């Protein structure tokens, strides 16, 4: 195995101005490759040291959907159950229809939330949510906020199309309703602690904040990167299953390593069965949903139960059918290959930057498989 070309590519990203990159590749629980370049604080020229904590943004979704698949495996949730069985506020959904609002034509199912075919959007600025935050002085929790969101009309009937949305935040609320636990407590007991993930959290303490990798924002008008502070959430009890987690590259790497190895840790603890991992990564999109997803230019992919899934190897470079994972708003990216038992996690911390999603991530995947032969 020769990862030389991959190292050169990662270094070239820093040479073109990207503040920092960190990539970890594992196979069968063995570390194959790690390379980091750049700075944890570009202005002060403080180099990466490998223990940086990042805001994971939508990479959080893989933890959330893993939790739901665990509950499905245990028979506590059915993927085709109506969400209203667990969250009654979702029993009376309405749908925008031109200038009018009408009742939804079909119930919202757990599968619709998992596959982003719920009809929800990402708007939290609704009368019901705002009133709840006012009444609770911003102390409302995940379940209460998502039940308030249920009063907002959907953009389409459940199952009719694909739209990136608060679906996975509703899943976090669903986990709370089913288990009686706070969402973070469930994740800690069933995923973080078994994998010994010590940095993954919704609420970083001062010690973890001291390890934050500086975050930046890209400006396409002049190609510059400027510091973007990591602002604490003003709703401390809202644990966003769609984008609220923090963690370091090493911890996330151990998570996707277990998923790539039949759901088992190096010491044999199982967080999810191979059969459930196969179901999790199976394409779910209806024709209209696939049409929308294809506009995202994730070449060779469709969308499964909360993750992209490789369905076509004729485009997008090297990599097998069935490889899956997701990415985050600050350009982090993860990959799970359950057939080759290969996994990867790539960390950046730059917002508003489309180049990594369209070019960097597929190039990294291609070069990993090129190195593996």
C-alpha positions as CSV (number, residue, x, y, z in Angstrom):
1,X,0.0,0.0,0.0
2,X,1.3,3.4,-1.0
3,X,-0.5,6.4,0.3
4,X,2.1,8.8,-1.1
5,X,-0.3,10.4,-3.7
6,X,-2.9,10.9,-1.0
7,X,-0.4,12.7,1.3
8,X,0.6,14.9,-1.6
9,X,-3.0,15.8,-2.3
10,X,-3.8,16.6,1.4
11,X,-0.7,18.8,1.6
12,X,-1.8,20.6,-1.6
13,X,-5.1,21.5,0.0
14,X,-3.3,23.4,2.8
15,X,-1.0,24.9,0.2
16,X,-4.0,26.4,-1.6
17,X,-5.1,28.1,1.6
18,X,-7.3,25.6,3.5
19,X,-6.4,26.1,7.2
20,X,-6.2,22.4,8.1
21,X,-7.0,18.8,7.1
22,X,-6.9,15.5,9.1
23,X,-7.6,12.1,7.6
24,X,-7.7,8.7,9.3
25,X,-8.1,5.4,7.4
26,X,-8.7,2.1,9.0
27,X,-9.2,-1.5,7.8
28,X,-10.3,-4.4,10.0
29,X,-9.7,-2.3,13.1
30,X,-6.1,-1.5,12.1
31,X,-4.9,2.0,11.5
32,X,-3.7,2.1,7.9
33,X,-3.0,5.8,7.5
34,X,-3.2,9.1,9.2
35,X,-2.0,12.4,7.9
36,X,-2.7,15.9,9.1
37,X,-1.5,19.2,7.8
38,X,-2.1,22.9,8.6
39,X,-3.0,24.7,11.8
40,X,-5.5,24.4,14.6
41,X,-5.2,28.2,14.7
42,X,-4.1,29.6,11.4
43,X,-3.7,33.2,12.6
44,X,-1.4,32.2,15.5
45,X,0.3,29.5,13.3
46,X,-0.4,26.8,16.0
47,X,0.0,23.5,14.1
48,X,-2.4,20.5,14.4
49,X,-1.4,18.0,17.0
50,X,-4.1,15.4,16.4
51,X,-6.4,15.8,19.4
52,X,-8.5,18.7,18.0
53,X,-12.2,18.8,18.7
54,X,-14.5,19.8,15.8
55,X,-18.2,20.7,15.6
56,X,-19.4,17.8,13.6
57,X,-22.6,19.4,12.2
58,X,-24.4,16.9,10.0
59,X,-21.9,14.1,10.6
60,X,-24.0,13.9,13.8
61,X,-26.7,12.3,11.6
62,X,-24.8,9.0,11.4
63,X,-24.9,8.6,15.2
64,X,-28.6,9.5,15.3
65,X,-29.6,7.0,12.6
66,X,-27.4,4.4,14.1
67,X,-29.3,4.8,17.3
68,X,-32.6,4.3,15.5
69,X,-31.3,1.2,13.8
70,X,-30.3,-0.2,17.2
71,X,-33.9,0.4,18.4
72,X,-35.3,-1.2,15.2
73,X,-33.0,-4.2,15.7
74,X,-34.3,-4.6,19.3
75,X,-37.9,-4.4,18.2
76,X,-38.6,-1.1,20.0
77,X,-39.2,0.8,16.8
78,X,-40.5,-0.3,13.4
79,X,-39.2,1.6,10.4
80,X,-42.8,1.7,8.9
81,X,-44.4,2.7,12.2
82,X,-46.3,6.0,12.1
83,X,-44.3,8.6,14.0
84,X,-47.5,9.7,15.8
85,X,-47.4,6.4,17.7
86,X,-44.4,7.8,19.6
87,X,-44.9,11.6,19.2
88,X,-48.6,12.3,19.1
89,X,-48.2,15.8,17.9
90,X,-47.4,14.4,14.4
91,X,-50.8,12.8,14.1
92,X,-52.4,15.9,12.6
93,X,-50.0,17.0,9.9
94,X,-50.8,19.5,7.2
95,X,-49.2,20.2,3.9
96,X,-48.6,23.4,1.9
97,X,-50.6,23.3,-1.4
98,X,-50.0,26.4,-3.4
99,X,-51.4,29.3,-1.3
100,X,-53.5,26.9,0.8
101,X,-52.8,24.3,3.5
102,X,-54.5,20.9,3.5
103,X,-54.4,17.7,5.6
104,X,-51.5,15.4,4.8
105,X,-52.7,12.5,2.5
106,X,-50.6,9.8,4.3
107,X,-49.1,9.4,7.8
108,X,-45.5,10.3,8.5
109,X,-43.5,7.1,9.0
110,X,-40.2,6.6,10.8
111,X,-38.7,5.5,7.4
112,X,-39.7,8.9,6.0
113,X,-37.7,10.7,8.7
114,X,-34.7,8.4,8.2
115,X,-34.6,9.0,4.4
116,X,-35.3,12.8,4.4
117,X,-38.6,12.1,2.6
118,X,-40.7,13.5,5.5
119,X,-41.7,16.8,3.9
120,X,-40.2,18.8,6.8
121,X,-37.9,21.7,6.3
122,X,-35.0,23.3,8.3
123,X,-37.1,26.3,9.5
124,X,-37.3,26.6,13.3
125,X,-38.7,30.2,13.2
126,X,-42.3,29.1,13.5
127,X,-44.9,30.7,15.8
128,X,-45.2,27.5,17.9
129,X,-41.5,27.0,18.4
130,X,-41.0,30.7,19.2
131,X,-43.8,30.7,21.7
132,X,-42.3,27.6,23.4
133,X,-38.9,29.1,23.6
134,X,-40.4,32.3,25.1
135,X,-42.4,30.3,27.6
136,X,-39.5,28.2,28.7
137,X,-36.8,31.0,28.5
138,X,-35.0,28.9,25.9
139,X,-34.9,25.8,28.2
140,X,-37.2,23.6,26.1
141,X,-35.8,20.2,25.3
142,X,-35.5,18.2,22.0
143,X,-38.8,16.4,22.2
144,X,-40.9,19.5,23.2
145,X,-39.3,21.6,20.4
146,X,-39.9,18.9,17.7
147,X,-43.5,18.5,18.8
148,X,-43.9,22.3,18.5
149,X,-42.4,22.0,15.0
150,X,-45.1,19.5,14.1
151,X,-47.6,22.3,13.8
152,X,-45.7,23.8,10.8
153,X,-47.1,22.6,7.4
154,X,-45.0,20.1,5.5
155,X,-43.6,21.0,2.1
156,X,-45.0,17.9,0.5
157,X,-46.8,14.7,1.6
158,X,-44.6,12.2,3.4
159,X,-42.8,9.9,1.0
160,X,-43.4,12.1,-2.1
161,X,-39.9,13.6,-2.5
162,X,-36.5,14.3,-0.8
163,X,-35.7,17.4,1.2
164,X,-32.9,17.9,3.7
165,X,-34.5,18.9,6.9
166,X,-35.0,18.6,10.6
167,X,-36.1,15.0,10.2
168,X,-33.2,13.7,12.2
169,X,-33.9,16.1,15.0
170,X,-37.4,14.5,15.1
171,X,-35.6,11.1,15.3
172,X,-33.7,12.3,18.4
173,X,-37.1,13.2,19.9
174,X,-38.4,9.8,18.9
175,X,-35.5,8.0,20.6
176,X,-36.3,10.0,23.8
177,X,-40.0,9.0,23.6
178,X,-39.2,5.3,23.1
179,X,-36.5,4.9,25.7
180,X,-37.5,7.5,28.3
181,X,-33.9,8.7,28.2
182,X,-32.4,12.0,27.2
183,X,-31.0,11.6,23.7
184,X,-27.4,12.1,24.8
185,X,-27.9,9.6,27.6
186,X,-29.0,6.9,25.1
187,X,-26.1,7.6,22.8
188,X,-23.6,7.5,25.7
189,X,-24.9,4.2,27.0
190,X,-25.3,2.4,23.7
191,X,-22.6,3.9,21.4
192,X,-20.1,6.3,23.0
193,X,-19.2,4.3,26.1
194,X,-19.0,0.9,24.4
195,X,-16.6,2.5,21.8
196,X,-14.8,4.5,24.4
197,X,-15.5,7.8,22.6
198,X,-14.5,10.3,25.2
199,X,-14.9,13.6,23.3
200,X,-18.2,13.1,21.5
201,X,-20.9,15.3,23.1
202,X,-23.6,17.9,22.6
203,X,-22.1,20.0,25.5
204,X,-18.3,20.3,25.4
205,X,-16.8,21.2,28.8
206,X,-14.0,23.7,29.2
207,X,-11.3,21.1,28.7
208,X,-12.8,20.1,25.3
209,X,-13.3,23.7,24.3
210,X,-9.6,24.3,24.9
211,X,-9.0,21.7,22.2
212,X,-11.3,23.2,19.6
213,X,-9.8,23.5,16.1
214,X,-10.4,27.0,14.9
215,X,-13.4,27.3,12.6
216,X,-13.3,29.4,9.4
217,X,-15.7,30.6,6.8
218,X,-14.9,30.6,3.1
219,X,-15.6,33.7,1.0
220,X,-16.0,32.8,-2.7
221,X,-15.7,36.4,-3.9
222,X,-12.0,36.6,-3.0
223,X,-11.2,33.0,-2.0
224,X,-10.3,34.0,1.6
225,X,-10.9,32.1,4.8
226,X,-11.8,34.2,7.9
227,X,-12.2,33.0,11.5
228,X,-15.8,32.0,12.5
229,X,-16.3,31.7,16.2
230,X,-18.0,28.5,17.5
231,X,-20.9,30.1,19.3
232,X,-22.6,28.2,22.1
233,X,-26.2,27.2,21.5
234,X,-28.7,29.4,23.3
235,X,-31.0,26.4,23.8
236,X,-28.9,24.1,26.1
237,X,-31.5,21.4,26.4
238,X,-32.0,21.0,22.7
239,X,-29.9,18.1,21.5
240,X,-30.0,18.3,17.7
241,X,-29.8,14.8,16.2
242,X,-29.1,16.4,12.9
243,X,-26.2,18.6,13.7
244,X,-25.4,19.2,17.4
245,X,-22.4,17.0,18.1
246,X,-18.8,17.8,18.8
247,X,-15.9,15.3,18.7
248,X,-12.3,14.6,17.7
249,X,-11.2,12.8,14.6
250,X,-9.9,9.8,16.5
251,X,-13.2,9.2,18.2
252,X,-15.2,9.4,15.0
253,X,-12.8,7.1,13.3
254,X,-13.4,4.4,15.9
255,X,-17.1,4.7,15.3
256,X,-17.0,4.2,11.5
257,X,-14.3,1.5,12.0
258,X,-16.8,-0.5,14.1
259,X,-19.5,0.0,11.5
260,X,-17.2,-1.2,8.7
261,X,-16.4,-4.4,10.6
262,X,-19.9,-5.8,11.0
263,X,-20.9,-3.4,13.7
264,X,-18.3,-4.8,16.1
265,X,-15.5,-3.1,18.1
266,X,-11.9,-4.5,18.1
267,X,-12.7,-6.3,21.3
268,X,-15.9,-7.9,20.0
269,X,-18.6,-5.6,21.4
270,X,-21.5,-5.3,18.9
271,X,-23.3,-2.0,18.4
272,X,-25.3,-3.1,15.4
273,X,-25.6,-6.4,13.4
274,X,-24.3,-6.7,9.8
275,X,-27.9,-7.3,8.7
276,X,-29.0,-4.0,10.1
277,X,-26.0,-2.2,8.6
278,X,-27.0,-3.6,5.2
279,X,-30.6,-2.3,5.7
280,X,-29.4,1.0,7.0
281,X,-27.4,1.6,3.8
282,X,-30.1,0.4,1.3
283,X,-31.4,3.0,-1.2
284,X,-34.7,4.5,-0.1
285,X,-35.5,7.3,-2.5
286,X,-38.7,7.5,-4.6
287,X,-38.2,8.6,-8.2
288,X,-38.9,12.3,-7.4
289,X,-36.6,12.1,-4.4
290,X,-33.8,10.6,-6.4
291,X,-34.2,13.4,-9.0
292,X,-33.8,16.0,-6.2
293,X,-30.9,14.2,-4.6
294,X,-29.0,13.9,-7.9
295,X,-29.0,17.7,-8.1
296,X,-26.6,17.6,-5.1
297,X,-24.0,16.1,-7.4
298,X,-23.0,13.2,-5.1
299,X,-22.0,11.3,-8.2
300,X,-22.7,7.6,-8.0
301,X,-24.8,7.9,-4.8
302,X,-28.4,7.8,-3.7
303,X,-29.7,8.3,-0.2
304,X,-30.5,5.5,2.3
305,X,-31.7,5.6,5.9
306,X,-29.8,8.8,6.9
307,X,-26.7,8.2,4.9
308,X,-25.6,8.5,1.2
309,X,-25.1,5.1,-0.3
310,X,-23.0,4.1,-3.4
311,X,-25.2,2.6,-6.1
312,X,-23.2,3.3,-9.3
313,X,-19.4,2.8,-9.7
314,X,-19.3,4.0,-13.3
315,X,-19.1,7.6,-12.1
316,X,-17.3,9.3,-9.3
317,X,-14.1,7.4,-9.1
318,X,-13.0,4.2,-7.3
319,X,-15.0,2.7,-4.5
320,X,-17.5,-0.2,-4.2
321,X,-21.3,-0.3,-4.3
322,X,-22.6,-0.3,-0.7
323,X,-20.0,2.2,0.7
324,X,-21.9,4.7,2.8
325,X,-21.6,7.7,5.1
326,X,-22.3,11.4,5.3
327,X,-20.6,14.8,5.7
328,X,-21.0,18.0,7.7
329,X,-21.4,21.7,7.1
330,X,-17.8,22.5,8.0
331,X,-16.6,19.9,5.4
332,X,-16.0,16.9,7.6
333,X,-16.7,13.6,5.8
334,X,-16.9,9.9,6.7
335,X,-16.9,6.7,4.8
336,X,-18.0,3.1,5.8
337,X,-17.2,0.2,3.5
338,X,-18.9,-2.8,5.2
339,X,-17.7,-5.3,2.5
340,X,-14.0,-4.4,2.5
341,X,-14.1,-3.4,6.2
342,X,-12.5,-0.1,5.3
343,X,-13.4,3.2,7.0
344,X,-12.3,6.8,6.9
345,X,-12.9,10.1,8.6
346,X,-11.8,13.4,7.2
347,X,-11.8,16.6,9.3
348,X,-11.9,20.2,8.1
349,X,-13.5,23.2,9.9
350,X,-14.6,25.5,7.1
351,X,-18.2,26.7,6.5
352,X,-19.8,27.9,3.2
353,X,-17.3,25.9,1.1
354,X,-18.8,23.7,-1.7
355,X,-15.4,22.6,-3.2
356,X,-14.7,19.8,-0.7
357,X,-18.2,18.2,-1.2
358,X,-17.9,18.2,-5.0
359,X,-14.1,17.6,-5.4
360,X,-12.1,16.8,-2.2
361,X,-14.3,14.1,-0.6
362,X,-14.6,12.0,-3.8
363,X,-10.9,12.5,-4.6
364,X,-10.0,11.3,-1.1
365,X,-12.2,8.2,-1.5
366,X,-10.7,7.5,-4.9
367,X,-7.1,7.8,-3.6
368,X,-7.8,5.5,-0.6
369,X,-8.9,2.7,-2.9
370,X,-6.1,3.4,-5.3
371,X,-3.7,3.0,-2.5
372,X,-5.4,-0.2,-1.4
373,X,-5.0,-1.6,-4.9
